[in-house]
Amino acid sequence: MGFTSNTRQQYVLSAFDKFERQLTRYALRMLHRDHEKAADAVQFTFMKLCEQDSAKPDGQLKSWLYTVCRNRIIDDVRKNGRFKAAESELANRHAKQSGDPEKFAADKDDLRLLKNQIDQMTDQDRELIDLWSHGFKHAEIADIVARKPGTIRVQLHRAIKALRQGVGGTETGRSRMIK
């Protein structure tokens, strides 16, 4: 489907409204909370979308946006330093929502353990965990990182298993934090 000027604008604005926040969170984690670089990567992504000749179905659009953003971040990091995935802001969010001090303390300890486990992971595993936590399926992650879906399934399974065991999982390797 080719675009007219008006439909292109509506398409890009709709995509921006739908995906900008989650794409920004992804970029922030990938760039260690560097807001300026994350904003640049997201802006670049939507500028590339403006240049597209045709609309993509929603599922393909989301994967395409993440791929463009990821590639921009990698290009920027290659120019300016080492690529490393960033941490989650779960601790701050949870602190505001928890009312029971004992539960809050236990959850805070669990989050600290989870953060330490994530920090010890390879950049590749951290990125897979991050994309998975954004709701991408194995095939979509494979498209974004340019690997085979089977490889992604195995790597993601191993990364999640390591996280479960590292944050005090039970004898079956299950943790109450990582489902």
PyMOL CGO cylinders between C-alpha atoms (Angstrom):
from pymol import cmd
from pymol.cgo import CYLINDER

trace = [
    CYLINDER, 0.00, 0.00, 0.00, 1.53, 3.28, -1.09, 0.3, 1, 1, 1, 1, 1, 1,
    CYLINDER, 1.53, 3.28, -1.09, 1.21, 6.39, 1.04, 0.3, 1, 1, 1, 1, 1, 1,
    CYLINDER, 1.21, 6.39, 1.04, -0.26, 9.76, 0.34, 0.3, 1, 1, 1, 1, 1, 1,
    CYLINDER, -0.26, 9.76, 0.34, 1.20, 12.56, 2.41, 0.3, 1, 1, 1, 1, 1, 1,
    CYLINDER, 1.20, 12.56, 2.41, -1.80, 12.59, 4.75, 0.3, 1, 1, 1, 1, 1, 1,
    CYLINDER, -1.80, 12.59, 4.75, -1.98, 8.81, 5.26, 0.3, 1, 1, 1, 1, 1, 1,
    CYLINDER, -1.98, 8.81, 5.26, 1.79, 8.63, 5.85, 0.3, 1, 1, 1, 1, 1, 1,
    CYLINDER, 1.79, 8.63, 5.85, 1.48, 11.25, 8.57, 0.3, 1, 1, 1, 1, 1, 1,
    CYLINDER, 1.48, 11.25, 8.57, -1.45, 9.41, 10.21, 0.3, 1, 1, 1, 1, 1, 1,
    CYLINDER, -1.45, 9.41, 10.21, 0.41, 6.10, 10.03, 0.3, 1, 1, 1, 1, 1, 1,
    CYLINDER, 0.41, 6.10, 10.03, 3.58, 7.50, 11.62, 0.3, 1, 1, 1, 1, 1, 1,
    CYLINDER, 3.58, 7.50, 11.62, 1.64, 9.38, 14.33, 0.3, 1, 1, 1, 1, 1, 1,
    CYLINDER, 1.64, 9.38, 14.33, -0.36, 6.25, 15.14, 0.3, 1, 1, 1, 1, 1, 1,
    CYLINDER, -0.36, 6.25, 15.14, 2.83, 4.17, 15.35, 0.3, 1, 1, 1, 1, 1, 1,
    CYLINDER, 2.83, 4.17, 15.35, 4.46, 6.85, 17.49, 0.3, 1, 1, 1, 1, 1, 1,
    CYLINDER, 4.46, 6.85, 17.49, 1.53, 6.90, 19.93, 0.3, 1, 1, 1, 1, 1, 1,
    CYLINDER, 1.53, 6.90, 19.93, 1.50, 3.12, 20.15, 0.3, 1, 1, 1, 1, 1, 1,
    CYLINDER, 1.50, 3.12, 20.15, 5.23, 2.28, 20.37, 0.3, 1, 1, 1, 1, 1, 1,
    CYLINDER, 5.23, 2.28, 20.37, 7.22, 5.35, 21.44, 0.3, 1, 1, 1, 1, 1, 1,
    CYLINDER, 7.22, 5.35, 21.44, 7.12, 4.71, 25.21, 0.3, 1, 1, 1, 1, 1, 1,
    CYLINDER, 7.12, 4.71, 25.21, 8.11, 1.05, 25.07, 0.3, 1, 1, 1, 1, 1, 1,
    CYLINDER, 8.11, 1.05, 25.07, 10.77, 1.75, 22.44, 0.3, 1, 1, 1, 1, 1, 1,
    CYLINDER, 10.77, 1.75, 22.44, 12.20, 4.51, 24.65, 0.3, 1, 1, 1, 1, 1, 1,
    CYLINDER, 12.20, 4.51, 24.65, 12.31, 2.17, 27.67, 0.3, 1, 1, 1, 1, 1, 1,
    CYLINDER, 12.31, 2.17, 27.67, 14.13, -0.40, 25.54, 0.3, 1, 1, 1, 1, 1, 1,
    CYLINDER, 14.13, -0.40, 25.54, 16.63, 2.20, 24.31, 0.3, 1, 1, 1, 1, 1, 1,
    CYLINDER, 16.63, 2.20, 24.31, 17.19, 3.51, 27.83, 0.3, 1, 1, 1, 1, 1, 1,
    CYLINDER, 17.19, 3.51, 27.83, 18.06, 0.03, 29.10, 0.3, 1, 1, 1, 1, 1, 1,
    CYLINDER, 18.06, 0.03, 29.10, 20.32, -0.65, 26.15, 0.3, 1, 1, 1, 1, 1, 1,
    CYLINDER, 20.32, -0.65, 26.15, 22.11, 2.68, 26.71, 0.3, 1, 1, 1, 1, 1, 1,
    CYLINDER, 22.11, 2.68, 26.71, 22.44, 2.54, 30.51, 0.3, 1, 1, 1, 1, 1, 1,
    CYLINDER, 22.44, 2.54, 30.51, 19.79, 5.19, 31.14, 0.3, 1, 1, 1, 1, 1, 1,
    CYLINDER, 19.79, 5.19, 31.14, 21.40, 7.77, 28.84, 0.3, 1, 1, 1, 1, 1, 1,
    CYLINDER, 21.40, 7.77, 28.84, 18.24, 9.75, 28.08, 0.3, 1, 1, 1, 1, 1, 1,
    CYLINDER, 18.24, 9.75, 28.08, 19.79, 11.89, 25.36, 0.3, 1, 1, 1, 1, 1, 1,
    CYLINDER, 19.79, 11.89, 25.36, 21.15, 8.97, 23.34, 0.3, 1, 1, 1, 1, 1, 1,
    CYLINDER, 21.15, 8.97, 23.34, 17.94, 6.98, 23.85, 0.3, 1, 1, 1, 1, 1, 1,
    CYLINDER, 17.94, 6.98, 23.85, 15.84, 9.88, 22.61, 0.3, 1, 1, 1, 1, 1, 1,
    CYLINDER, 15.84, 9.88, 22.61, 18.13, 10.21, 19.58, 0.3, 1, 1, 1, 1, 1, 1,
    CYLINDER, 18.13, 10.21, 19.58, 17.79, 6.50, 18.76, 0.3, 1, 1, 1, 1, 1, 1,
    CYLINDER, 17.79, 6.50, 18.76, 13.99, 6.59, 19.04, 0.3, 1, 1, 1, 1, 1, 1,
    CYLINDER, 13.99, 6.59, 19.04, 13.79, 9.79, 16.99, 0.3, 1, 1, 1, 1, 1, 1,
    CYLINDER, 13.79, 9.79, 16.99, 15.99, 8.24, 14.31, 0.3, 1, 1, 1, 1, 1, 1,
    CYLINDER, 15.99, 8.24, 14.31, 13.73, 5.17, 14.28, 0.3, 1, 1, 1, 1, 1, 1,
    CYLINDER, 13.73, 5.17, 14.28, 10.60, 7.21, 13.64, 0.3, 1, 1, 1, 1, 1, 1,
    CYLINDER, 10.60, 7.21, 13.64, 12.38, 9.32, 11.04, 0.3, 1, 1, 1, 1, 1, 1,
    CYLINDER, 12.38, 9.32, 11.04, 13.20, 6.08, 9.20, 0.3, 1, 1, 1, 1, 1, 1,
    CYLINDER, 13.20, 6.08, 9.20, 9.53, 5.12, 9.46, 0.3, 1, 1, 1, 1, 1, 1,
    CYLINDER, 9.53, 5.12, 9.46, 8.63, 8.44, 7.81, 0.3, 1, 1, 1, 1, 1, 1,
    CYLINDER, 8.63, 8.44, 7.81, 10.82, 7.46, 4.86, 0.3, 1, 1, 1, 1, 1, 1,
    CYLINDER, 10.82, 7.46, 4.86, 9.03, 4.13, 4.29, 0.3, 1, 1, 1, 1, 1, 1,
    CYLINDER, 9.03, 4.13, 4.29, 6.98, 3.80, 1.10, 0.3, 1, 1, 1, 1, 1, 1,
    CYLINDER, 6.98, 3.80, 1.10, 4.33, 1.48, 2.50, 0.3, 1, 1, 1, 1, 1, 1,
    CYLINDER, 4.33, 1.48, 2.50, 2.62, 0.50, 5.72, 0.3, 1, 1, 1, 1, 1, 1,
    CYLINDER, 2.62, 0.50, 5.72, 3.60, -2.64, 7.62, 0.3, 1, 1, 1, 1, 1, 1,
    CYLINDER, 3.60, -2.64, 7.62, 1.12, -4.84, 9.52, 0.3, 1, 1, 1, 1, 1, 1,
    CYLINDER, 1.12, -4.84, 9.52, 1.25, -4.14, 13.28, 0.3, 1, 1, 1, 1, 1, 1,
    CYLINDER, 1.25, -4.14, 13.28, 3.30, -7.22, 14.24, 0.3, 1, 1, 1, 1, 1, 1,
    CYLINDER, 3.30, -7.22, 14.24, 5.87, -6.53, 11.56, 0.3, 1, 1, 1, 1, 1, 1,
    CYLINDER, 5.87, -6.53, 11.56, 5.92, -2.83, 12.41, 0.3, 1, 1, 1, 1, 1, 1,
    CYLINDER, 5.92, -2.83, 12.41, 6.82, -3.47, 16.05, 0.3, 1, 1, 1, 1, 1, 1,
    CYLINDER, 6.82, -3.47, 16.05, 9.68, -5.82, 15.08, 0.3, 1, 1, 1, 1, 1, 1,
    CYLINDER, 9.68, -5.82, 15.08, 10.83, -3.39, 12.40, 0.3, 1, 1, 1, 1, 1, 1,
    CYLINDER, 10.83, -3.39, 12.40, 10.89, -0.47, 14.86, 0.3, 1, 1, 1, 1, 1, 1,
    CYLINDER, 10.89, -0.47, 14.86, 12.89, -2.44, 17.43, 0.3, 1, 1, 1, 1, 1, 1,
    CYLINDER, 12.89, -2.44, 17.43, 15.32, -3.63, 14.75, 0.3, 1, 1, 1, 1, 1, 1,
    CYLINDER, 15.32, -3.63, 14.75, 15.94, -0.10, 13.46, 0.3, 1, 1, 1, 1, 1, 1,
    CYLINDER, 15.94, -0.10, 13.46, 16.33, 1.26, 16.99, 0.3, 1, 1, 1, 1, 1, 1,
    CYLINDER, 16.33, 1.26, 16.99, 18.67, -1.59, 17.99, 0.3, 1, 1, 1, 1, 1, 1,
    CYLINDER, 18.67, -1.59, 17.99, 20.82, -1.10, 14.90, 0.3, 1, 1, 1, 1, 1, 1,
    CYLINDER, 20.82, -1.10, 14.90, 21.05, 2.64, 15.57, 0.3, 1, 1, 1, 1, 1, 1,
    CYLINDER, 21.05, 2.64, 15.57, 22.10, 1.99, 19.18, 0.3, 1, 1, 1, 1, 1, 1,
    CYLINDER, 22.10, 1.99, 19.18, 24.73, -0.54, 18.10, 0.3, 1, 1, 1, 1, 1, 1,
    CYLINDER, 24.73, -0.54, 18.10, 26.09, 1.88, 15.49, 0.3, 1, 1, 1, 1, 1, 1,
    CYLINDER, 26.09, 1.88, 15.49, 26.27, 4.64, 18.11, 0.3, 1, 1, 1, 1, 1, 1,
    CYLINDER, 26.27, 4.64, 18.11, 27.91, 2.41, 20.69, 0.3, 1, 1, 1, 1, 1, 1,
    CYLINDER, 27.91, 2.41, 20.69, 30.46, 1.15, 18.17, 0.3, 1, 1, 1, 1, 1, 1,
    CYLINDER, 30.46, 1.15, 18.17, 31.43, 4.74, 17.54, 0.3, 1, 1, 1, 1, 1, 1,
    CYLINDER, 31.43, 4.74, 17.54, 31.48, 5.73, 21.21, 0.3, 1, 1, 1, 1, 1, 1,
    CYLINDER, 31.48, 5.73, 21.21, 32.30, 2.66, 23.30, 0.3, 1, 1, 1, 1, 1, 1,
    CYLINDER, 32.30, 2.66, 23.30, 31.32, -0.81, 24.43, 0.3, 1, 1, 1, 1, 1, 1,
    CYLINDER, 31.32, -0.81, 24.43, 27.76, -2.15, 23.98, 0.3, 1, 1, 1, 1, 1, 1,
    CYLINDER, 27.76, -2.15, 23.98, 26.10, -3.12, 27.23, 0.3, 1, 1, 1, 1, 1, 1,
    CYLINDER, 26.10, -3.12, 27.23, 22.43, -3.69, 28.05, 0.3, 1, 1, 1, 1, 1, 1,
    CYLINDER, 22.43, -3.69, 28.05, 20.94, -1.55, 30.83, 0.3, 1, 1, 1, 1, 1, 1,
    CYLINDER, 20.94, -1.55, 30.83, 19.02, -2.36, 34.02, 0.3, 1, 1, 1, 1, 1, 1,
    CYLINDER, 19.02, -2.36, 34.02, 15.33, -2.25, 34.78, 0.3, 1, 1, 1, 1, 1, 1,
    CYLINDER, 15.33, -2.25, 34.78, 13.63, 0.40, 36.90, 0.3, 1, 1, 1, 1, 1, 1,
    CYLINDER, 13.63, 0.40, 36.90, 11.58, -2.22, 38.81, 0.3, 1, 1, 1, 1, 1, 1,
    CYLINDER, 11.58, -2.22, 38.81, 13.04, -1.36, 42.21, 0.3, 1, 1, 1, 1, 1, 1,
    CYLINDER, 13.04, -1.36, 42.21, 11.86, 2.26, 42.13, 0.3, 1, 1, 1, 1, 1, 1,
    CYLINDER, 11.86, 2.26, 42.13, 8.42, 1.35, 40.81, 0.3, 1, 1, 1, 1, 1, 1,
    CYLINDER, 8.42, 1.35, 40.81, 7.93, -1.40, 43.38, 0.3, 1, 1, 1, 1, 1, 1,
    CYLINDER, 7.93, -1.40, 43.38, 9.06, 0.82, 46.27, 0.3, 1, 1, 1, 1, 1, 1,
    CYLINDER, 9.06, 0.82, 46.27, 6.23, 3.24, 45.50, 0.3, 1, 1, 1, 1, 1, 1,
    CYLINDER, 6.23, 3.24, 45.50, 3.59, 0.48, 45.32, 0.3, 1, 1, 1, 1, 1, 1,
    CYLINDER, 3.59, 0.48, 45.32, 4.44, -1.73, 48.30, 0.3, 1, 1, 1, 1, 1, 1,
    CYLINDER, 4.44, -1.73, 48.30, 2.71, -1.10, 51.64, 0.3, 1, 1, 1, 1, 1, 1,
    CYLINDER, 2.71, -1.10, 51.64, 4.09, -3.96, 53.78, 0.3, 1, 1, 1, 1, 1, 1,
    CYLINDER, 4.09, -3.96, 53.78, 7.62, -3.09, 55.01, 0.3, 1, 1, 1, 1, 1, 1,
    CYLINDER, 7.62, -3.09, 55.01, 8.60, -6.74, 55.49, 0.3, 1, 1, 1, 1, 1, 1,
    CYLINDER, 8.60, -6.74, 55.49, 7.43, -7.69, 52.00, 0.3, 1, 1, 1, 1, 1, 1,
    CYLINDER, 7.43, -7.69, 52.00, 9.11, -4.57, 50.61, 0.3, 1, 1, 1, 1, 1, 1,
    CYLINDER, 9.11, -4.57, 50.61, 12.43, -5.53, 52.24, 0.3, 1, 1, 1, 1, 1, 1,
    CYLINDER, 12.43, -5.53, 52.24, 12.22, -9.10, 50.91, 0.3, 1, 1, 1, 1, 1, 1,
    CYLINDER, 12.22, -9.10, 50.91, 11.28, -7.88, 47.44, 0.3, 1, 1, 1, 1, 1, 1,
    CYLINDER, 11.28, -7.88, 47.44, 14.08, -5.32, 47.53, 0.3, 1, 1, 1, 1, 1, 1,
    CYLINDER, 14.08, -5.32, 47.53, 16.57, -8.10, 48.34, 0.3, 1, 1, 1, 1, 1, 1,
    CYLINDER, 16.57, -8.10, 48.34, 15.16, -10.20, 45.50, 0.3, 1, 1, 1, 1, 1, 1,
    CYLINDER, 15.16, -10.20, 45.50, 15.47, -7.26, 43.11, 0.3, 1, 1, 1, 1, 1, 1,
    CYLINDER, 15.47, -7.26, 43.11, 19.05, -6.67, 44.20, 0.3, 1, 1, 1, 1, 1, 1,
    CYLINDER, 19.05, -6.67, 44.20, 19.84, -10.34, 43.56, 0.3, 1, 1, 1, 1, 1, 1,
    CYLINDER, 19.84, -10.34, 43.56, 18.10, -10.17, 40.17, 0.3, 1, 1, 1, 1, 1, 1,
    CYLINDER, 18.10, -10.17, 40.17, 20.02, -7.00, 39.24, 0.3, 1, 1, 1, 1, 1, 1,
    CYLINDER, 20.02, -7.00, 39.24, 23.31, -8.64, 40.24, 0.3, 1, 1, 1, 1, 1, 1,
    CYLINDER, 23.31, -8.64, 40.24, 22.46, -11.73, 38.18, 0.3, 1, 1, 1, 1, 1, 1,
    CYLINDER, 22.46, -11.73, 38.18, 21.54, -9.60, 35.16, 0.3, 1, 1, 1, 1, 1, 1,
    CYLINDER, 21.54, -9.60, 35.16, 24.75, -7.57, 35.54, 0.3, 1, 1, 1, 1, 1, 1,
    CYLINDER, 24.75, -7.57, 35.54, 26.76, -10.80, 35.39, 0.3, 1, 1, 1, 1, 1, 1,
    CYLINDER, 26.76, -10.80, 35.39, 25.08, -11.96, 32.17, 0.3, 1, 1, 1, 1, 1, 1,
    CYLINDER, 25.08, -11.96, 32.17, 26.62, -11.44, 28.78, 0.3, 1, 1, 1, 1, 1, 1,
    CYLINDER, 26.62, -11.44, 28.78, 25.42, -8.45, 26.76, 0.3, 1, 1, 1, 1, 1, 1,
    CYLINDER, 25.42, -8.45, 26.76, 23.80, -10.89, 24.35, 0.3, 1, 1, 1, 1, 1, 1,
    CYLINDER, 23.80, -10.89, 24.35, 21.79, -12.65, 27.08, 0.3, 1, 1, 1, 1, 1, 1,
    CYLINDER, 21.79, -12.65, 27.08, 20.75, -9.34, 28.65, 0.3, 1, 1, 1, 1, 1, 1,
    CYLINDER, 20.75, -9.34, 28.65, 19.44, -8.14, 25.31, 0.3, 1, 1, 1, 1, 1, 1,
    CYLINDER, 19.44, -8.14, 25.31, 17.45, -11.35, 24.76, 0.3, 1, 1, 1, 1, 1, 1,
    CYLINDER, 17.45, -11.35, 24.76, 15.93, -11.09, 28.26, 0.3, 1, 1, 1, 1, 1, 1,
    CYLINDER, 15.93, -11.09, 28.26, 15.07, -7.44, 27.59, 0.3, 1, 1, 1, 1, 1, 1,
    CYLINDER, 15.07, -7.44, 27.59, 13.34, -8.18, 24.27, 0.3, 1, 1, 1, 1, 1, 1,
    CYLINDER, 13.34, -8.18, 24.27, 11.53, -11.16, 25.80, 0.3, 1, 1, 1, 1, 1, 1,
    CYLINDER, 11.53, -11.16, 25.80, 10.32, -8.95, 28.66, 0.3, 1, 1, 1, 1, 1, 1,
    CYLINDER, 10.32, -8.95, 28.66, 8.87, -6.58, 26.04, 0.3, 1, 1, 1, 1, 1, 1,
    CYLINDER, 8.87, -6.58, 26.04, 6.63, -9.43, 24.90, 0.3, 1, 1, 1, 1, 1, 1,
    CYLINDER, 6.63, -9.43, 24.90, 8.42, -10.45, 21.73, 0.3, 1, 1, 1, 1, 1, 1,
    CYLINDER, 8.42, -10.45, 21.73, 8.13, -14.06, 20.60, 0.3, 1, 1, 1, 1, 1, 1,
    CYLINDER, 8.13, -14.06, 20.60, 11.21, -16.12, 19.74, 0.3, 1, 1, 1, 1, 1, 1,
    CYLINDER, 11.21, -16.12, 19.74, 10.76, -15.61, 15.99, 0.3, 1, 1, 1, 1, 1, 1,
    CYLINDER, 10.76, -15.61, 15.99, 10.40, -11.85, 16.43, 0.3, 1, 1, 1, 1, 1, 1,
    CYLINDER, 10.40, -11.85, 16.43, 13.52, -11.68, 18.61, 0.3, 1, 1, 1, 1, 1, 1,
    CYLINDER, 13.52, -11.68, 18.61, 15.36, -13.73, 15.99, 0.3, 1, 1, 1, 1, 1, 1,
    CYLINDER, 15.36, -13.73, 15.99, 14.36, -11.19, 13.32, 0.3, 1, 1, 1, 1, 1, 1,
    CYLINDER, 14.36, -11.19, 13.32, 15.49, -8.27, 15.47, 0.3, 1, 1, 1, 1, 1, 1,
    CYLINDER, 15.49, -8.27, 15.47, 18.90, -9.72, 16.37, 0.3, 1, 1, 1, 1, 1, 1,
    CYLINDER, 18.90, -9.72, 16.37, 19.40, -11.51, 13.02, 0.3, 1, 1, 1, 1, 1, 1,
    CYLINDER, 19.40, -11.51, 13.02, 19.71, -15.05, 14.39, 0.3, 1, 1, 1, 1, 1, 1,
    CYLINDER, 19.71, -15.05, 14.39, 17.77, -18.28, 13.96, 0.3, 1, 1, 1, 1, 1, 1,
    CYLINDER, 17.77, -18.28, 13.96, 14.63, -18.77, 16.11, 0.3, 1, 1, 1, 1, 1, 1,
    CYLINDER, 14.63, -18.77, 16.11, 15.94, -22.10, 17.41, 0.3, 1, 1, 1, 1, 1, 1,
    CYLINDER, 15.94, -22.10, 17.41, 19.14, -20.44, 18.59, 0.3, 1, 1, 1, 1, 1, 1,
    CYLINDER, 19.14, -20.44, 18.59, 17.11, -17.74, 20.32, 0.3, 1, 1, 1, 1, 1, 1,
    CYLINDER, 17.11, -17.74, 20.32, 14.90, -20.34, 22.06, 0.3, 1, 1, 1, 1, 1, 1,
    CYLINDER, 14.90, -20.34, 22.06, 17.93, -22.16, 23.45, 0.3, 1, 1, 1, 1, 1, 1,
    CYLINDER, 17.93, -22.16, 23.45, 19.82, -19.00, 24.50, 0.3, 1, 1, 1, 1, 1, 1,
    CYLINDER, 19.82, -19.00, 24.50, 16.74, -17.46, 26.09, 0.3, 1, 1, 1, 1, 1, 1,
    CYLINDER, 16.74, -17.46, 26.09, 15.90, -20.68, 27.91, 0.3, 1, 1, 1, 1, 1, 1,
    CYLINDER, 15.90, -20.68, 27.91, 19.42, -20.87, 29.33, 0.3, 1, 1, 1, 1, 1, 1,
    CYLINDER, 19.42, -20.87, 29.33, 19.43, -17.18, 30.32, 0.3, 1, 1, 1, 1, 1, 1,
    CYLINDER, 19.43, -17.18, 30.32, 16.08, -17.44, 32.11, 0.3, 1, 1, 1, 1, 1, 1,
    CYLINDER, 16.08, -17.44, 32.11, 17.12, -20.66, 33.83, 0.3, 1, 1, 1, 1, 1, 1,
    CYLINDER, 17.12, -20.66, 33.83, 20.33, -18.98, 35.05, 0.3, 1, 1, 1, 1, 1, 1,
    CYLINDER, 20.33, -18.98, 35.05, 18.31, -16.04, 36.39, 0.3, 1, 1, 1, 1, 1, 1,
    CYLINDER, 18.31, -16.04, 36.39, 15.87, -18.32, 38.19, 0.3, 1, 1, 1, 1, 1, 1,
    CYLINDER, 15.87, -18.32, 38.19, 18.66, -20.28, 39.84, 0.3, 1, 1, 1, 1, 1, 1,
    CYLINDER, 18.66, -20.28, 39.84, 20.63, -17.16, 40.67, 0.3, 1, 1, 1, 1, 1, 1,
    CYLINDER, 20.63, -17.16, 40.67, 17.83, -15.37, 42.52, 0.3, 1, 1, 1, 1, 1, 1,
    CYLINDER, 17.83, -15.37, 42.52, 17.09, -18.15, 44.96, 0.3, 1, 1, 1, 1, 1, 1,
    CYLINDER, 17.09, -18.15, 44.96, 15.00, -20.52, 42.91, 0.3, 1, 1, 1, 1, 1, 1,
    CYLINDER, 15.00, -20.52, 42.91, 13.65, -23.69, 44.43, 0.3, 1, 1, 1, 1, 1, 1,
    CYLINDER, 13.65, -23.69, 44.43, 15.00, -27.12, 43.69, 0.3, 1, 1, 1, 1, 1, 1,
    CYLINDER, 15.00, -27.12, 43.69, 13.16, -27.07, 40.34, 0.3, 1, 1, 1, 1, 1, 1,
    CYLINDER, 13.16, -27.07, 40.34, 14.94, -23.86, 39.40, 0.3, 1, 1, 1, 1, 1, 1,
    CYLINDER, 14.94, -23.86, 39.40, 11.77, -21.76, 39.68, 0.3, 1, 1, 1, 1, 1, 1,
    CYLINDER, 11.77, -21.76, 39.68, 11.81, -18.39, 41.38, 0.3, 1, 1, 1, 1, 1, 1,
    CYLINDER, 11.81, -18.39, 41.38, 8.80, -16.45, 42.58, 0.3, 1, 1, 1, 1, 1, 1,
    CYLINDER, 8.80, -16.45, 42.58, 10.22, -13.42, 40.75, 0.3, 1, 1, 1, 1, 1, 1,
    CYLINDER, 10.22, -13.42, 40.75, 10.75, -15.00, 37.31, 0.3, 1, 1, 1, 1, 1, 1,
    CYLINDER, 10.75, -15.00, 37.31, 7.78, -16.92, 35.98, 0.3, 1, 1, 1, 1, 1, 1,
]
cmd.load_cgo(trace, "trace")
